[in-house]
Each structure stands twice: as structure tokens, then as C-alpha cells.
Amino acid sequence: MPSMDSTKPKWQLPQTPIILATESMARRRMFENAGILHNAIAANLDEDALRAAAAHENISPADTASMLAEAKAMKISAQHPSALIIASDQLLVCEGVIYGKPATLVEAKTRLNALAGKTHELVTAGVIILANQRLWHLVKSPKITLRELSDHDIDSYLAAMADEAMLTPGVYMIEKLGAHIISKMEGCSYTILGFPLLECLAYLRQFGMEARTS
């Protein structure tokens, strides 16, 4: 079933369903809030293994994010060849180090200590696939600066974040408690949240997307 209220006008493509290859609630909410008719299906790839393999081959963060986004989309496209598949991937890079999501609160605290007072990049790739063919691709790298954080700041913040601390590589969500530890953001908020939505919508309009009531 579509993920939105069927009584409201929705932005959709003629004859072509849209599927998000994601399990990210932030990305799903982004499309829902934009009124785009879609379904969401998780690709369930071993992303950590793919990132490790890319690092071993010295593949750049931008190419790694692109590769992962395309791998997610291609997997879902093989299952739904008549659908337009949209996927993305995001890597946090600070001082040349690529970070994944922390597995524990202890690791989250170590991560915040490493990022505090520094600027990092969120290398974000978006891709659109139809019938196993890539139609659109973009990489953007917004920047985030965290303020200086004391141990007390970090402990209090992590206590408030609880399990959500393990959902993002930077241990923050800009739409939630991240405002307490971020001092500066450079770039589009949609991209920071995990997907270059504005550029994607510009392409989809060229592809025929418009608001329809049925």
C-alpha cells in the first residue's frame, strides 16, 4: 500500500511507481512530508562490509557513497523492474577518516570526543534507477561543525539521546537534539538529513512528476 493518505493530492509519476530503497525513517519522512506517493523497501545489504571493501581498495568517499546507493537501488530494481527506484547513502568524513554508525553508547561517546570542535563532511549520494539502468546521480557534501564539548555535555546529551545515538554516524539528528551540539551547518538541510531532495525533485519533474488526486 502507498505510504500516504490516499484522500490528498500527491506528487507522482504517470504509470511508474516510486520506491525508496531505504529503511531510514528520516528519508521516508522527507518524502512523505513532500507529498510524494511512494513505497519504501529496505535493501538489506551488508553496508559495513561494502564500505570496508571500498576502503581496502582506496576508493574515495564520494565514489563509495555512490557505489552503496547504486547497490541498494539495483537490488530493489531487480525485484521491481517497472518501478523507479530512489536510493542514497551518506558517509561522515572527518580529517580523512570515514565513520560508520556507533554500535554502543561507549562508542558514541568516543565519536563525539573525536568530532567535538571540528568540522566534518557528510558525503551524500543519491541515485535513481529504472529497469536496472541509472537515470540520475548526484553527490553533495554539506559540512557540519560541532561545538567544543565537555564530558558533562556529552554524558548529558547521550542520556537524552538514548538508543537514537546509534542511528547516525555523527551521533546527532539536526531535527532533534542535534541542535544542542552543532555550532554551524553549511549546505542544504535535506542533504544533511541524508538525501539531496531538491535536486531529485527537479529531475522527477522533468520525468513527468506532478500532483494528482488519483
Backbone hydrogen bonds, N-H to C=O, Kabsch-Sander energy under -0.5 kcal/mol:
donor,donor_aa,acceptor,acceptor_aa,energy
3,S,38,H,-2.0
8,K,5,D,-1.2
10,K,212,R,-2.9
11,W,35,G,-3.1
12,Q,10,K,-0.6
12,Q,210,E,-2.4
13,L,16,T,-0.5
16,T,13,L,-0.7
19,I,84,L,-2.7
20,L,39,N,-3.0
21,A,19,I,-0.6
21,A,86,I,-3.0
22,T,20,L,-1.6
28,R,24,S,-2.1
29,R,25,M,-2.8
30,M,26,A,-1.8
31,F,27,R,-1.7
32,E,28,R,-2.3
33,N,29,R,-3.0
34,A,30,M,-1.2
35,G,32,E,-1.6
36,I,31,F,-2.2
37,L,11,W,-2.2
37,L,35,G,-0.5
39,N,18,I,-1.9
41,I,20,L,-2.8
47,E,45,L,-1.7
50,L,46,D,-1.9
51,R,47,E,-2.7
52,A,48,D,-2.3
53,A,49,A,-2.3
54,A,50,L,-2.1
55,A,51,R,-2.4
56,H,52,A,-2.2
57,E,53,A,-1.4
58,N,55,A,-1.4
59,I,54,A,-2.7
64,T,60,S,-2.6
65,A,61,P,-2.8
66,S,62,A,-2.1
67,M,63,D,-2.5
68,L,64,T,-2.4
69,A,65,A,-2.4
70,E,66,S,-2.5
71,A,67,M,-2.3
72,K,68,L,-2.1
73,A,69,A,-2.2
74,M,70,E,-2.9
75,K,71,A,-1.9
76,I,72,K,-1.7
77,S,73,A,-2.7
78,A,74,M,-2.0
79,Q,75,K,-0.7
79,Q,76,I,-0.5
80,H,76,I,-1.8
83,A,80,H,-1.7
84,L,17,P,-3.1
85,I,83,A,-0.7
85,I,129,I,-3.3
86,I,19,I,-2.8
87,A,127,V,-2.3
89,D,125,A,-1.9
91,L,123,V,-2.5
92,L,99,Y,-1.1
93,V,91,L,-0.5
93,V,121,E,-2.5
94,C,97,V,-2.4
97,V,94,C,-1.9
99,Y,92,L,-2.8
99,Y,97,V,-0.5
108,A,104,T,-2.1
109,K,105,L,-2.2
110,T,106,V,-2.0
111,R,107,E,-2.4
112,L,108,A,-2.3
113,N,109,K,-2.2
114,A,110,T,-1.7
115,L,111,R,-2.0
116,A,112,L,-2.2
117,G,146,L,-0.5
117,G,147,R,-0.8
118,K,115,L,-2.0
120,H,144,I,-3.0
121,E,93,V,-2.8
122,L,142,P,-2.5
123,V,91,L,-2.3
123,V,121,E,-0.7
124,T,122,L,-0.7
124,T,140,K,-3.3
125,A,89,D,-2.9
125,A,123,V,-0.5
126,G,138,L,-2.8
127,V,87,A,-2.4
128,I,136,W,-2.3
129,I,85,I,-2.8
130,L,133,Q,-2.4
131,A,81,P,-0.5
131,A,83,A,-0.6
133,Q,130,L,-1.5
135,L,128,I,-2.8
135,L,133,Q,-0.5
136,W,128,I,-1.3
138,L,126,G,-2.2
140,K,124,T,-2.7
143,K,186,E,-2.6
144,I,120,H,-2.5
145,T,184,K,-2.7
146,L,115,L,-0.5
146,L,118,K,-2.0
147,R,181,I,-2.6
154,I,150,S,-2.4
155,D,151,D,-2.8
156,S,152,H,-2.5
157,Y,153,D,-2.3
158,L,154,I,-2.9
159,A,155,D,-2.0
160,A,156,S,-1.6
161,M,157,Y,-2.3
162,A,158,L,-2.6
164,E,161,M,-1.7
165,A,162,A,-1.9
166,M,163,D,-1.7
167,L,164,E,-1.6
171,V,168,T,-1.3
176,K,173,M,-1.9
178,G,173,M,-1.9
179,A,176,K,-1.1
180,H,177,L,-2.2
181,I,178,G,-1.7
182,I,178,G,-1.7
183,S,145,T,-2.9
184,K,145,T,-1.6
186,E,143,K,-3.0
192,I,188,C,-2.2
193,L,189,S,-2.0
194,G,190,Y,-0.7
194,G,191,T,-1.0
195,F,190,Y,-2.0
197,L,195,F,-2.1
200,C,196,P,-1.8
201,L,197,L,-2.8
202,A,198,L,-1.8
203,Y,199,E,-1.7
204,L,200,C,-2.5
205,R,201,L,-2.2
206,Q,202,A,-1.3
207,F,203,Y,-1.5
208,G,205,R,-1.1
209,M,204,L,-2.8
210,E,12,Q,-2.0
212,R,10,K,-3.0
